[in-house]
């Protein structure tokens, strides 16, 4: 099995495509989105194909992701790593492609880049009501791309370092295979915590944005949570 993030994700999905892998809650909007491994893999494949076919990227190119914890952010990041594209979170710095939440478009102006994709992060993957000048709506563009993508063989160090760090972080957080992990996105905003550590541990994630503490006990029970990181 590949020891990078893309390989681990592919292996996780292949083991049980129907298992809920990432469940997203936004308590400010009431949004709940549950993605099985197969459904998330579909979004990841479409994103990787978007990068390769539309943006013309190749392994070794770079992307920036000015995005909060969210299920669409998971699709973007895993799509980048599947296509061999590294992701920058600190900057601004020149990158080949830029993904940004709609409320961070002004901040993104400081990042020199090629293609620019804006995300509304709205419930039900609704598109932007108004697309900023110079940007493309990610959810509109990505839907036109293929549902399958074979991750590129990694370059030395590409994705493997992330996997090593994720394994260490999973151990720190006490995550094990089969766990159902609830995370407060505000307390665990780093992808290493909310996306990668559960993934490499063989756990599934309940990711809660703008978490309402009063809803926590009921959610833990309803989602059969075994580990709470809130």
C-alpha positions as CSV (number, residue, x, y, z in Angstrom):
1,X,0.0,0.0,0.0
2,X,1.2,3.5,-0.8
3,X,2.5,5.2,2.4
4,X,1.4,8.7,1.4
5,X,-1.9,10.4,2.1
6,X,-3.5,9.7,-1.3
7,X,-2.6,6.1,-1.0
8,X,-4.0,5.8,2.5
9,X,-7.2,7.5,1.5
10,X,-7.7,5.2,-1.5
11,X,-7.1,2.1,0.6
12,X,-9.5,3.3,3.3
13,X,-12.3,3.8,0.7
14,X,-11.5,0.5,-1.0
15,X,-11.9,-1.3,2.3
16,X,-15.5,-0.2,2.8
17,X,-16.8,2.4,0.3
18,X,-20.2,2.7,2.0
19,X,-19.0,3.5,5.5
20,X,-19.7,7.1,6.6
21,X,-16.2,8.7,6.5
22,X,-16.9,12.4,7.1
23,X,-20.0,13.9,8.6
24,X,-20.2,17.7,8.6
25,X,-22.3,19.9,10.9
26,X,-22.7,23.6,10.9
27,X,-24.8,24.5,14.0
28,X,-25.2,28.1,12.8
29,X,-27.1,27.0,9.6
30,X,-28.4,23.6,10.6
31,X,-26.5,22.0,7.8
32,X,-25.6,18.3,8.1
33,X,-23.8,16.6,5.3
34,X,-22.7,12.9,5.5
35,X,-20.2,11.5,3.0
36,X,-19.4,7.9,2.7
37,X,-16.0,6.9,1.5
38,X,-17.3,6.5,-2.0
39,X,-19.0,9.9,-2.1
40,X,-15.9,11.7,-0.7
41,X,-13.7,9.8,-3.2
42,X,-16.0,11.1,-6.0
43,X,-15.4,14.7,-5.0
44,X,-11.7,14.0,-4.5
45,X,-11.4,12.5,-8.0
46,X,-13.3,15.4,-9.6
47,X,-11.0,17.9,-7.8
48,X,-7.9,16.1,-9.0
49,X,-9.2,16.0,-12.6
50,X,-10.1,19.7,-12.3
51,X,-6.5,20.4,-11.3
52,X,-5.0,18.3,-14.1
53,X,-7.4,18.9,-16.9
54,X,-8.6,22.5,-16.3
55,X,-5.7,24.1,-14.4
56,X,-3.0,22.1,-16.2
57,X,-1.2,21.2,-13.0
58,X,1.3,18.4,-12.7
59,X,3.1,16.7,-9.7
60,X,5.3,19.2,-8.0
61,X,3.1,22.2,-8.6
62,X,1.6,24.1,-5.7
63,X,-1.8,25.1,-4.4
64,X,-2.9,27.4,-1.6
65,X,-6.0,26.6,0.4
66,X,-7.5,29.6,2.3
67,X,-10.3,27.4,3.7
68,X,-11.7,26.5,7.1
69,X,-12.5,23.0,8.3
70,X,-15.3,21.8,6.0
71,X,-16.2,18.7,4.0
72,X,-15.4,20.6,0.7
73,X,-12.0,21.5,2.1
74,X,-11.4,17.8,2.6
75,X,-12.2,17.3,-1.1
76,X,-9.9,20.1,-2.2
77,X,-6.9,19.0,0.0
78,X,-7.2,15.3,-0.9
79,X,-7.7,16.2,-4.5
80,X,-4.5,18.2,-4.5
81,X,-2.5,15.4,-2.8
82,X,-3.9,12.8,-5.2
83,X,-2.7,14.9,-8.2
84,X,0.7,15.3,-6.6
85,X,0.1,19.0,-5.9
86,X,1.5,20.3,-2.6
87,X,-0.6,22.6,-0.5
88,X,0.6,25.8,1.1
89,X,-1.2,27.2,4.2
90,X,1.2,29.9,5.2
91,X,2.0,32.9,3.0
92,X,1.3,34.8,1.0
93,X,3.5,33.1,-1.6
94,X,3.3,32.4,-5.3
95,X,1.3,29.3,-6.1
96,X,0.0,27.6,-9.3
97,X,-3.7,27.5,-8.1
98,X,-5.6,29.1,-5.3
99,X,-8.7,27.9,-3.4
100,X,-10.4,30.4,-1.1
101,X,-13.6,30.6,0.9
102,X,-15.8,33.4,-0.4
103,X,-15.2,35.5,2.7
104,X,-11.4,35.3,2.2
105,X,-11.3,36.5,-1.4
106,X,-10.0,39.9,-0.4
107,X,-7.2,38.2,1.6
108,X,-6.4,36.0,-1.3
109,X,-5.5,39.1,-3.4
110,X,-2.0,39.0,-1.7
111,X,-1.3,35.5,-3.1
112,X,0.2,35.5,-6.7
113,X,-1.4,32.5,-8.4
114,X,-2.7,31.0,-11.6
115,X,-6.3,29.7,-11.6
116,X,-8.5,30.9,-8.7
117,X,-11.4,28.9,-7.3
118,X,-13.9,30.4,-4.8
119,X,-16.0,28.3,-2.5
120,X,-19.3,29.4,-0.9
121,X,-19.2,26.4,1.6
122,X,-23.0,26.7,1.6
123,X,-25.4,23.9,2.6
124,X,-26.1,21.3,-0.1
125,X,-23.0,22.5,-2.0
126,X,-24.9,25.4,-3.4
127,X,-22.9,27.7,-5.8
128,X,-22.0,31.3,-5.1
129,X,-24.7,33.8,-5.7
130,X,-22.2,36.1,-7.2
131,X,-18.7,35.0,-8.5
132,X,-16.0,37.5,-7.7
133,X,-14.2,39.0,-10.8
134,X,-11.2,36.9,-11.7
135,X,-12.5,33.8,-9.9
136,X,-14.3,30.6,-10.8
137,X,-16.9,28.9,-8.7
138,X,-15.4,25.6,-7.5
139,X,-18.6,23.6,-7.0
140,X,-19.9,24.6,-10.5
141,X,-16.6,23.9,-12.2
142,X,-15.7,20.7,-10.4
143,X,-19.0,18.9,-11.2
144,X,-18.1,18.8,-14.9
145,X,-15.1,16.6,-14.2
146,X,-14.6,12.8,-14.1
147,X,-15.6,10.7,-11.2
148,X,-12.4,8.6,-11.2
149,X,-8.8,9.5,-10.7
150,X,-5.8,7.2,-10.1
151,X,-3.4,9.0,-7.7
152,X,-0.1,9.8,-9.2
153,X,2.9,7.9,-7.9
154,X,4.4,10.2,-5.2
155,X,7.7,11.9,-5.5
156,X,10.2,11.4,-2.7
157,X,8.7,13.0,0.3
158,X,5.5,14.0,-1.5
159,X,2.7,13.2,0.9
160,X,4.8,10.7,2.9
161,X,5.9,13.3,5.5
162,X,2.3,14.3,6.0
163,X,1.4,10.7,6.6
164,X,4.1,10.3,9.2
165,X,3.0,13.4,11.0
166,X,-0.6,12.3,10.9
167,X,0.2,8.9,12.4
168,X,2.0,10.6,15.2
169,X,-0.8,13.0,15.8
170,X,-3.4,10.2,15.8
171,X,-1.4,8.5,18.5
172,X,-1.3,11.8,20.5
173,X,-5.1,12.1,20.2
174,X,-5.7,8.5,21.1
175,X,-7.4,7.5,17.9
176,X,-7.8,3.9,16.8
177,X,-9.3,2.0,13.8
178,X,-13.0,2.0,13.9
179,X,-13.3,5.1,16.1
180,X,-16.0,7.7,15.4
181,X,-14.3,11.0,16.3
182,X,-16.2,14.2,17.0
183,X,-14.1,17.3,16.6
184,X,-14.9,21.0,17.3
185,X,-13.6,22.7,14.2
186,X,-12.9,25.9,16.2
187,X,-10.6,23.9,18.6
188,X,-9.0,21.8,15.9
189,X,-8.7,24.0,12.8
190,X,-5.6,22.2,11.4
191,X,-6.2,19.6,8.7
192,X,-3.7,17.4,10.5
193,X,-6.2,17.1,13.4
194,X,-9.6,17.0,11.7
195,X,-8.8,15.3,8.4
196,X,-5.5,13.4,8.4
197,X,-5.2,11.9,11.9
198,X,-8.6,10.2,11.8
199,X,-7.9,9.1,8.2
200,X,-4.6,7.3,8.9
201,X,-6.0,5.8,12.1
202,X,-8.8,4.2,10.2
203,X,-11.4,6.3,12.1
204,X,-14.4,8.3,10.8
205,X,-15.0,11.9,11.6
206,X,-17.9,14.0,12.8
207,X,-16.7,17.6,12.1
208,X,-18.7,20.3,13.8
209,X,-18.5,23.9,12.8
210,X,-19.7,26.7,15.1
211,X,-20.6,24.0,17.6
212,X,-23.5,24.6,19.9
213,X,-22.4,23.0,23.2
214,X,-26.1,22.3,24.1
215,X,-26.3,19.9,21.2
216,X,-23.2,18.0,22.0
217,X,-24.6,15.2,24.2
218,X,-27.3,14.4,21.8
219,X,-24.9,14.4,18.8
220,X,-22.5,12.1,20.6
221,X,-25.3,9.6,21.1
222,X,-26.9,10.0,17.7
223,X,-23.6,9.7,15.8
224,X,-22.3,6.9,18.1
225,X,-19.2,8.9,18.8
226,X,-16.3,7.1,20.6
227,X,-13.8,9.9,20.9
228,X,-14.8,13.5,21.6
229,X,-12.3,16.3,20.8
230,X,-14.4,19.4,21.7
